[in-house]
């Protein structure tokens, strides 16, 4: 499986093909999901969300009513009968419904379908039958014990575990449920189960632990079976030392696991093979593993067949029982990490005897794989980096800044492979990932190696691509692709800052890039998991750390409202993009505690708490201004959430607080006569504009000042990450899309295009390519441009009054310098298209509005025609679903 967005450049035809919605031949409901997953197993939510979209391309197609059927018998569901929940025919256009039937039972498969009626009241063909399957549904249903080997946290080798069992009856189904403190791979009868990587996802282990569910029916056999588990350290037993002190995390321990293998036989009986003291353990050939640095493997220590039924484990040791890492073990109901793309070596250079450098042609997150022959005991080192020194060797000086090794036994981003000497051998890390483009391979003894011996795997949370962008300007296409590559490189069950130097869940980077992610990828499951991490980490007084999850670092640095506004901004963005208020509701108390705490600390409405406009080009804006604007944003979102959730008193209270903060900002920083904030820097003007602080009657004046400032700066950026988030939309939303595009399309320093013309395939951490610090070559913190291409040129916006793109706000900008631009976004109702192309006497604008939704188009100046007839109100033109072609002259 390959994501098209992982390639720097592809034709629009290929992209559109990859993003097409599978269309049934007849109109009806399609795209059914439970908890935003297709036919998931291991769901713990007692009231899962059921969603669908209406498949009908006809103009005006809309859903007038629906009826849901949910039950345990697929044949009955097919016949329109249900033993769990059947709604009546409900007159509604909703396509998100919360299950409200009989109490769901654990370990049970439920089938469901939806029947729709169209806008004329016609009954459409019923949907295909989909399913969801419950998991543990509570701690009380676990039967296995938490087990580990009898080793301490300083022991390096990863442990194997195994057990055998007999199957004497005919199997109907089998499910494996495994919860792990650390990382794992699960095997049945010698074969790895599933294609996930780095499971389970990283959480605050002592407050919430995730378990993963598998259908293993096909992996079992009559007679004797063997189950094997290999455990890795992950973030649970962080042995590497760095400035964030993860090696001192309060949860730290030797990796452990609990597993129930639940077999249902055709006679209706159930048997559970569970983890316990009857299991045995041994050390594996993985002699060292660190999620942060690398993995070391000794092929001489392999035990062939260790996870098969007839393996002789007489020399293996007994396991020990361990306490559970937390008393909150819940299902990992989210898109897993996978090796999504396989990358062949672009070129290889031999530097000297026993040293080669492999260029993979692009910067990625993931791992490499080597296949080679050699003598037993040959030590091969694979050193990964993003750039090269002038002498051709790999250069890690831009990414090892915060690494604090205690000795030379844990080299940064350097795998160590000791050959077993038994013919051709292959090694790739199991419990690590890196950020790199180049791999320097060195060998202690002569080996034969070439391009075909090394490949790489691009790894990330395997979220579905749901957006495309195609511009007549190739640099814009490169920026879009590079932005997506950086976004994906920093999505590993939580959003990170960079995949090499840190792998930390920096809050500021994540909320800045959240719209870019949501326009391009179906990432709701990752964000819902990460906001649960927020709630786990929040102090009783409301304070959040700057990195989430954390072992304790970040509560006292970097965590002002300009960063930790994630707690409010991301739930609200999810609401806007999905029309789903669950994450807002789940996070409401946390947002309120956070806002109240800032209010207590800074009763004037102005706060100096924050990092400010991080990594600016040259000009530095006041932290008090930017942080106070984010504080206003949090209070404003809290008020909106209160209104959405029916909390009227809170709505009144926090609306007043937001207004107080806004007034305080404007009283101190805004010159109402000139329309200038502070000194009139790009960030000072754009941040208040973007986040709605500027008084309505002064907006045009402030926007004009921003445009003049950009012109004075030769249409180049002079911002850090907070300004970069705001400036493009501040301009395009307020009458200056041409100025925004001039900035976005620049190819000289400082600009996104400057990186592209210098060979970037990802976004960088610093505008200066040769900076002395802050120079990771795969960061997402300047990634707002990926969202702006949808917003500022295609003009695709969610409507806060009709969220989830129930009504699409379309505000295209036909900017000078572009001959054509096309964007698509697959929202909850289907694929939205906003595409324009210059013609001899104007612009042709093509729109697709999905079935069961509407759109409001705001055309820029000019006469607008539809099917040859003039459009009467082009500033606010209403569209029903369907496809339309406008002529703008």
SVG drawing of the C-alpha trace seen along z (x, -y; Angstrom):
<svg xmlns="http://www.w3.org/2000/svg" viewBox="-41 -59 81 91">
<polyline fill="none" stroke="black" stroke-width="0.4" points="0.0,0.0 1.4,-3.4 0.2,-6.9 0.4,-9.1 1.3,-12.1 4.5,-10.4 5.9,-11.1 7.1,-14.7 5.4,-15.1 2.7,-13.2 0.3,-14.0 -3.1,-15.2 -4.7,-12.3 -2.9,-9.8 -3.8,-11.9 -7.4,-12.1 -7.5,-8.4 -6.1,-7.7 -8.6,-9.9 -11.7,-8.8 -14.7,-7.6 -15.8,-4.2 -19.2,-4.8 -22.0,-2.3 -24.0,-2.1 -27.3,-3.2 -27.8,-6.1 -27.8,-5.3 -25.6,-5.3 -21.9,-4.5 -18.7,-4.9 -20.0,-3.4 -17.7,-3.8 -17.9,-3.0 -15.9,-5.3 -14.4,-6.6 -13.0,-3.2 -14.1,-0.6 -15.3,2.6 -13.2,2.2 -12.7,4.8 -11.9,4.1 -14.2,1.1 -14.7,0.1 -17.1,-2.8 -20.5,-1.8 -22.1,-4.3 -20.1,-4.2 -20.6,-6.8 -21.9,-5.6 -21.3,-7.6 -22.0,-7.4 -22.2,-9.6 -24.9,-9.8 -23.8,-8.5 -25.7,-10.5 -24.1,-12.8 -27.4,-14.4 -27.8,-18.1 -29.8,-18.8 -29.4,-15.3 -30.1,-15.3 -31.1,-12.9 -34.5,-13.6 -34.6,-10.6 -32.7,-7.6 -33.2,-4.4 -30.6,-2.4 -30.5,1.4 -27.9,2.8 -27.7,6.4 -25.7,9.6 -27.2,11.5 -26.1,10.3 -28.8,12.2 -31.4,10.5 -29.9,7.1 -30.0,7.8 -33.7,8.6 -34.3,5.3 -34.6,6.9 -32.5,6.1 -32.0,7.5 -29.9,4.6 -31.2,1.4 -33.5,0.3 -34.5,-3.3 -37.8,-4.4 -37.7,-6.3 -36.2,-9.6 -36.7,-12.7 -33.2,-14.2 -30.2,-14.9 -27.8,-13.8 -25.1,-11.3 -23.5,-11.0 -25.6,-9.0 -24.6,-7.8 -25.6,-4.2 -28.5,-4.2 -29.8,-0.7 -29.5,2.2 -26.4,2.3 -23.5,3.6 -21.9,6.9 -18.1,7.4 -16.5,9.6 -19.5,9.3 -19.7,8.6 -22.5,6.2 -23.7,5.7 -25.3,2.6 -26.8,0.9 -28.5,-2.4 -31.5,-3.0 -31.9,-6.5 -34.7,-8.5 -33.8,-11.2 -34.9,-14.8 -38.2,-13.7 -39.0,-11.2 -37.9,-8.3 -36.6,-5.2 -33.1,-4.5 -31.2,-1.2 -30.0,-0.1 -26.3,-0.4 -24.0,2.6 -23.8,4.2 -20.8,3.1 -19.8,4.2 -18.1,3.2 -16.9,5.6 -16.6,4.8 -13.5,5.6 -13.0,5.8 -15.5,3.1 -14.0,2.8 -11.1,3.9 -13.1,6.7 -13.1,8.8 -9.3,9.4 -8.3,13.0 -4.6,12.9 -1.9,11.7 0.7,9.0 4.0,10.8 7.6,10.0 11.0,11.6 12.9,11.3 15.2,8.5 15.7,4.9 15.4,1.7 19.2,1.6 19.2,4.9 19.6,4.3 18.4,7.3 14.7,7.5 12.9,10.5 11.1,13.3 8.0,15.0 6.3,18.1 3.6,20.6 1.9,23.6 -1.7,24.8 -3.8,27.3 -6.9,26.8 -9.1,29.9 -12.4,28.5 -13.6,26.7 -13.0,23.0 -15.6,20.4 -13.5,17.4 -10.4,16.3 -9.3,12.9 -6.1,11.8 -6.2,8.9 -2.8,7.7 -1.9,4.8 1.7,3.8 3.9,1.5 6.5,0.8 6.3,2.1 5.7,5.6 5.4,8.0 2.9,10.9 3.4,14.2 1.2,17.3 2.7,20.5 5.8,18.6 4.0,15.8 3.8,12.2 0.2,11.0 -0.8,7.9 1.2,5.3 1.2,2.6 4.5,1.0 5.4,-0.4 2.3,0.9 0.8,-0.1 0.7,-3.9 2.6,-6.0 0.6,-7.2 1.2,-8.3 1.6,-4.6 0.8,-4.9 -2.5,-6.7 -3.7,-5.0 -2.5,-1.9 -3.7,-0.8 -4.5,2.7 -4.8,3.9 -7.2,6.4 -6.6,8.9 -8.7,11.4 -6.4,14.5 -8.9,17.1 -6.8,18.0 -3.5,18.2 -4.6,21.1 -4.5,24.8 -5.9,28.0 -3.6,29.6 -0.6,27.9 -0.2,24.2 2.4,21.7 2.1,18.0 5.1,15.8 5.6,12.2 8.7,10.0 8.8,7.0 10.6,3.7 11.3,0.7 9.6,-2.1 8.9,-5.1 8.2,-2.8 11.8,-1.8 13.7,-4.7 17.3,-3.9 18.8,-6.6 19.7,-9.9 18.6,-13.2 17.6,-16.6 13.9,-15.6 14.8,-13.0 12.6,-10.2 15.0,-7.8 13.7,-9.1 10.0,-8.8 7.9,-7.8 6.3,-4.9 9.6,-3.4 10.0,0.4 11.1,3.5 8.6,4.1 5.6,6.3 2.4,7.5 -1.0,9.0 -2.8,11.1 -6.1,12.9 -6.4,15.1 -10.1,15.8 -11.2,18.8 -14.9,19.3 -15.6,22.9 -18.4,23.9 -20.2,25.6 -20.5,22.2 -18.0,22.7 -15.2,20.3 -11.6,20.9 -9.1,18.2 -5.4,18.8 -4.0,16.2 -0.7,14.8 0.5,16.2 3.3,18.0 3.0,21.0 4.8,19.0 8.5,19.1 11.0,16.4 14.5,15.9 16.6,13.0 16.4,12.3 19.0,11.3 17.9,7.7 20.7,6.8 19.6,3.1 16.6,1.1 15.7,-2.5 12.8,-4.4 15.0,-7.5 18.3,-6.4 18.5,-3.0 18.5,0.8 21.4,3.3 21.0,6.9 23.3,9.9 22.6,12.5 24.7,15.1 22.0,15.2 19.1,16.1 16.9,19.0 15.2,20.2 11.6,21.3 11.4,19.7 7.7,18.9 6.7,22.3 4.9,25.2 7.8,27.8 10.6,25.5 12.7,26.9 12.3,24.3 13.8,26.4 16.6,23.9 14.1,21.0 13.3,19.3 10.0,18.9 8.3,15.6 7.2,13.5 3.9,11.7 4.0,7.9 1.6,5.3 -0.4,3.6 1.2,0.3 -2.2,-1.4 -5.7,-0.6 -7.1,-2.2 -6.5,0.2 -8.5,-0.8 -8.8,0.1 -6.4,-1.4 -9.3,-2.4 -7.2,-4.4 -5.3,-4.2 -2.1,-2.2 1.5,-3.0 2.5,-1.1 5.4,-1.0 3.4,-2.8 5.9,-3.1 9.0,-1.2 11.9,-3.4 14.7,-2.0 18.2,-3.5 18.7,-6.4 22.5,-6.2 25.4,-4.8 28.9,-6.2 31.9,-4.2 34.0,-6.6 36.8,-4.2 37.4,-0.6 34.4,0.6 32.4,-2.6 29.5,-3.5 26.9,-6.2 23.4,-5.5 21.1,-8.3 17.4,-7.4 16.5,-10.5 14.1,-12.1 13.8,-12.8 11.6,-10.4 10.6,-9.0 11.0,-5.3 13.7,-2.6 16.2,-1.2 16.7,2.5 19.9,4.2 20.4,7.6 24.0,8.8 26.3,11.8 29.4,11.9 31.5,13.8 30.0,14.4 30.8,11.6 31.1,8.9 29.9,5.7 27.9,3.4 26.9,0.0 24.1,-2.0 24.3,-5.6 21.3,-7.7 21.3,-11.4 19.5,-14.2 22.5,-15.7 26.2,-15.1 29.4,-16.7 31.7,-18.2 33.8,-15.0 30.7,-12.9 30.2,-11.3 26.8,-11.7 26.4,-14.8 24.3,-14.6 25.3,-17.9 21.9,-19.4 19.9,-16.7 22.0,-15.5 21.7,-18.7 19.7,-17.4 21.2,-13.9 23.2,-13.4 24.9,-10.0 26.7,-8.6 29.1,-6.5 29.7,-5.4 27.5,-2.3 24.3,-4.1 25.3,-6.0 22.6,-8.4 20.5,-7.1 23.0,-4.3 21.8,-0.7 24.4,2.0 24.0,5.4 26.3,8.2 26.2,11.0 25.5,14.6 27.4,15.8 24.8,18.2 24.4,17.0 22.2,14.0 20.9,12.1 18.4,9.3 18.0,6.7 15.6,3.9 14.7,2.4 11.5,3.4 11.3,1.0 12.7,-2.2 12.3,-4.8 14.5,-7.6 14.4,-10.8 16.9,-10.5 17.7,-10.7 21.3,-9.2 22.6,-6.0 26.3,-5.6 27.2,-1.9 30.5,-0.7 31.7,2.8 34.4,4.3 35.1,7.0 34.9,6.9 31.4,7.3 29.8,7.0 27.1,4.3 25.3,2.2 22.1,0.2 20.0,3.3 21.2,4.2 19.6,1.2 16.0,0.0 13.9,-2.2 10.4,-2.2 8.4,-5.4 6.5,-4.9 3.7,-6.9 0.2,-6.7 -1.6,-5.2 -4.3,-8.0 -6.3,-8.1 -5.4,-10.9 -8.5,-13.0 -7.2,-16.1 -5.4,-17.1 -3.9,-20.3 -2.7,-21.0 -1.3,-24.3 0.0,-25.6 3.1,-26.7 5.3,-23.7 6.9,-25.2 3.5,-25.4 3.0,-21.7 6.4,-20.9 5.6,-22.9 2.2,-21.1 3.9,-17.7 6.7,-18.6 4.3,-19.8 2.4,-16.5 5.6,-14.6 6.6,-16.5 3.1,-16.2 3.1,-12.4 6.7,-12.1 5.5,-13.6 2.5,-11.5 3.2,-8.4 0.0,-8.0 0.6,-11.5 1.8,-14.6 5.5,-15.2 7.9,-18.1 10.6,-16.1 11.2,-12.4 15.0,-12.4 16.2,-14.8 13.2,-14.7 10.1,-12.7 8.3,-14.9 4.6,-15.8 5.3,-19.6 1.9,-21.2 2.6,-24.4 3.8,-22.6 0.7,-20.4 -2.0,-23.0 -0.3,-25.1 -0.3,-22.1 -3.7,-20.7 -5.7,-22.3 -3.1,-21.2 -3.5,-17.7 -7.3,-17.9 -7.6,-19.2 -5.2,-16.5 -5.8,-13.4 -8.5,-11.7 -6.8,-12.1 -9.6,-12.3 -8.7,-9.1 -5.1,-10.3 -6.2,-13.6 -8.9,-12.1 -6.2,-9.8 -3.8,-12.7 -6.3,-14.9 -6.9,-12.0 -3.2,-12.3 -3.7,-16.0 -6.3,-15.1 -4.0,-12.5 -1.2,-15.1 -3.2,-18.1 -2.4,-19.2 -5.3,-19.7 -4.8,-23.4 -5.2,-23.3 -1.5,-23.5 -0.4,-21.4 3.1,-20.5 4.6,-21.8 5.3,-18.2 2.6,-15.6 3.0,-12.8 5.8,-13.6 7.8,-11.9 7.6,-15.2 9.5,-17.7 7.7,-20.7 5.5,-21.9 7.8,-24.8 9.1,-25.8 7.4,-26.3 3.9,-25.7 2.1,-29.1 -1.1,-29.6 0.7,-30.1 1.8,-26.4 -0.7,-24.6 -3.8,-26.1 -3.9,-22.6 -6.4,-21.8 -8.9,-24.2 -7.9,-24.7 -7.7,-21.0 -11.1,-19.9 -12.7,-23.0 -11.0,-22.2 -12.3,-18.6 -15.8,-20.0 -15.5,-22.3 -14.1,-19.6 -16.2,-16.6 -19.3,-18.2 -18.7,-16.0 -18.8,-17.7 -17.6,-14.6 -14.0,-15.8 -15.2,-19.3 -17.4,-17.7 -14.7,-15.3 -12.2,-18.2 -14.6,-20.8 -13.6,-20.6 -9.9,-20.6 -10.3,-23.7 -12.2,-25.4 -9.6,-24.5 -6.9,-25.8 -8.6,-29.1 -9.5,-29.6 -5.9,-29.1 -4.7,-31.8 -7.4,-34.1 -6.2,-33.6 -2.6,-34.3 -3.3,-37.2 -6.4,-39.0 -5.8,-42.0 -6.4,-39.8 -2.8,-40.2 -0.4,-37.3 3.4,-37.1 3.3,-33.3 4.7,-31.7 7.6,-31.2 6.5,-33.8 7.1,-33.8 9.6,-31.0 12.4,-31.0 11.7,-34.4 13.4,-35.5 14.7,-38.7 12.1,-40.8 10.9,-39.8 7.3,-40.4 6.2,-40.9 5.4,-37.6 2.7,-39.4 0.9,-40.2 1.0,-36.8 0.3,-34.8 -2.6,-37.1 -4.1,-36.5 -3.9,-32.8 -5.4,-33.2 -8.3,-35.1 -8.6,-32.3 -8.9,-29.7 -11.5,-31.7 -13.4,-32.3 -13.4,-28.6 -14.5,-27.8 -17.5,-30.2 -18.4,-28.6 -18.1,-25.1 -20.4,-26.1 -23.0,-27.3 -22.6,-24.1 -23.0,-21.9 -25.9,-23.9 -24.1,-25.5 -25.7,-28.9 -24.3,-30.3 -20.8,-29.4 -21.3,-30.8 -22.2,-34.2 -19.3,-34.0 -16.6,-33.1 -17.9,-35.4 -17.4,-38.2 -13.9,-37.0 -12.9,-36.7 -14.2,-40.3 -12.2,-41.5 -9.0,-39.9 -9.6,-41.4 -10.2,-44.9 -7.0,-44.6 -4.9,-43.6 -6.3,-46.4 -6.0,-49.0 -2.3,-48.3 -1.1,-47.3 -3.5,-48.9 -3.2,-52.5 -6.8,-53.0 -5.8,-56.1 -3.1,-54.4 -4.4,-50.8 -1.1,-49.5 -0.3,-47.0 3.0,-47.5 5.7,-48.5 3.7,-47.2 5.7,-44.0 4.3,-41.2 3.5,-39.0 2.2,-41.9 -0.4,-42.7 -1.2,-39.3 -1.8,-37.4 -4.6,-39.8 -6.1,-39.8 -6.1,-36.0 -7.5,-35.2 -10.3,-37.8 -8.9,-40.3 -9.1,-43.3 -12.2,-45.5 -14.5,-45.1 -14.3,-48.8 -10.5,-48.8 -9.9,-45.5 -9.4,-47.0 -6.9,-49.5 -4.9,-46.8 -5.0,-44.6 -3.8,-47.5 -0.9,-48.1 0.0,-44.4 0.0,-44.4 2.2,-47.6 4.6,-46.0 4.9,-42.9 5.6,-45.1 8.3,-46.9 9.8,-43.5 10.0,-42.8 7.0,-40.4 9.1,-38.0 8.3,-36.6 9.6,-38.2 7.9,-35.9 8.4,-33.0 6.0,-30.1 3.1,-32.1 3.3,-34.7 3.6,-32.0 0.4,-30.4 -1.4,-33.7 0.0,-35.8 -1.3,-34.2 -4.9,-33.9 -4.8,-37.3 -4.0,-38.7 -6.3,-36.6 -9.3,-36.8 -9.0,-40.6 -8.7,-41.6 -5.1,-40.9 -4.9,-37.3 -2.5,-38.5 0.0,-39.7 -0.4,-36.3 0.3,-34.4 3.4,-36.5 4.7,-35.4 3.7,-31.8 5.3,-31.5 8.6,-33.1 11.7,-31.1 14.4,-33.3 15.2,-33.5 13.2,-33.5 10.4,-31.4 9.0,-27.9 10.0,-28.0 13.6,-28.8 13.7,-25.4 12.2,-23.7 14.7,-25.2 17.5,-24.0 16.3,-20.4 13.9,-20.0 11.4,-17.2 10.1,-18.1 9.8,-21.4 12.6,-22.7 12.9,-24.1 14.6,-27.3 14.3,-29.7 18.1,-29.7 19.4,-26.5 22.8,-27.2 21.7,-28.2 23.8,-27.2 20.9,-25.9 17.2,-24.9 18.0,-23.2 16.2,-19.9 15.3,-19.3 11.9,-17.6 9.7,-19.8 6.0,-20.6 5.9,-23.9 5.9,-26.1 3.3,-23.8 0.2,-26.2 0.8,-26.9 -0.5,-23.4 -3.9,-24.4 -3.8,-27.9 -3.7,-26.5 -7.1,-25.1 -8.4,-28.2 -6.6,-31.1 -6.6,-30.0 -9.3,-27.2 -11.3,-29.0 -12.6,-25.8 -13.7,-26.6 -16.0,-24.8 -19.0,-26.8 -19.1,-27.2 -22.9,-27.4 -23.1,-24.2 -19.9,-22.3 -18.5,-19.2 -18.9,-20.9 -22.6,-20.4 -22.5,-23.8 -19.2,-24.5 -18.0,-28.1 -16.3,-28.7 -14.2,-31.8 -11.9,-31.2 -9.2,-33.7 -8.0,-33.9 -4.6,-35.3 -2.2,-36.9 0.7,-34.6 -1.4,-31.4 -3.1,-30.2 -4.9,-27.3 -5.5,-25.8 -7.5,-22.8 -8.2,-21.5 -10.4,-18.6 -11.3,-17.6 -13.2,-14.6 -15.3,-15.7 -18.0,-13.9 -20.4,-14.3 -18.1,-13.4 -15.6,-15.0 -15.6,-18.8 -14.0,-20.2 -12.9,-23.8 -11.1,-24.3 -10.3,-27.3 -8.5,-27.9 -7.9,-31.1 -9.4,-31.3 -9.0,-33.9 -11.5,-36.3 -11.7,-35.3 -11.8,-32.4 -13.7,-29.1 -14.6,-28.0 -15.7,-24.4 -17.4,-23.3 -18.6,-20.0 -20.8,-20.0 -21.3,-16.5 -24.8,-15.0 -26.7,-16.0 -24.7,-19.2 -24.8,-22.8 -22.4,-25.6 -22.2,-29.3 -19.9,-30.8 -18.3,-34.3 -16.9,-35.3 -14.2,-38.0 -15.1,-41.0 -16.4,-40.5 -19.4,-39.3 -20.4,-35.7 -22.3,-33.4 -23.8,-29.9 -25.0,-28.1 -24.9,-31.3 -27.1,-33.3 -25.8,-36.1 -25.5,-35.2 -27.5,-37.9 -25.7,-37.8 -22.1,-36.6 -20.9,-37.8 -23.1,-35.3 -24.4,-32.6 -26.1,-29.5 -25.6,-26.1 -27.3,-22.8 -25.3,-19.6 -24.0,-18.7 -21.4,-19.9 -21.3,-23.4 -19.2,-25.3 -19.1,-29.1 -17.7,-31.7 -16.1,-34.7 -15.4,-37.8"/>
</svg>
